[in-house]
Amino acid sequence: MPSTLEGQITMEKTPSYFVTNSAPKRIHTMAKDIKLIIVVRNPVTRAISDYTQTLSKRPEIPTFEVLAFKNRTLGLIDASWSALRIGIYALHLENWLQYFPLSQMHFVSGERLITDPAGEMTKVQDFLGLKRIVTDKHFYFNKTKGFPCLKKPEDSSTPRCLGKSKGRTHPKIEPDVIRRLHKFYKPFNNMFYQMTGQNFQWEMEDGGDSPGPRD
């Protein structure tokens, strides 16, 4: 990575930092004044998205319903399965709050990033202390992929969309499994809302029980 010059901001991203136990301490040692941006989405939908990505590479894996339970009859959720554990955001945030104040964190709604990308990007720009350059005119919604794509307002070149690995239709998951997962996540979600001061309203969504949502 090249050196950051005066007037520049260096950004790095990875999906694993937030859920890696050793990451907060290591990052704090490196740069304690760093600003952190965390993108979160309905943990039920997120788990199905995770499974969908794995299924595309390993078609032989068991069904989502099999992997989600320790005991399906008793309704015991297998929280050790990484696809489900990642969505317990409150536990991961507790780890980060040991090293960084909440004021250095900004939480982006994955749902609103799709429905209102410009609005979410405005909040990110404000958090980073940047001029509001990215606006509505920089996005258009791609109905095929189910995601907004970036475009340059000043030219008519092909918009930049997410790659082929994004936009896959989720497999249909049994409604009872969706309900059980929502019940499992509810106390953790409420804890996360209280910790962040934001209500992401995940309980208002269907959680992905139809093949419509995409990863």
Salt bridges, closest charged atoms under 4 A:
ASP50 OD2 - ARG46 NH2 3.26
GLU60 OE2 - ARG58 NE 3.79
GLU120 OE2 - ARG112 NE 3.17
GLU120 OE2 - LYS123 NZ 3.30
ASP126 OD2 - ARG132 NH2 2.57
GLU174 OE1 - ARG72 NH2 2.60
ASP176 OD1 - ARG179 NH2 3.99
ASP176 OD2 - ARG180 NE 2.89
ASP215 OD2 - ARG168 NH1 3.86
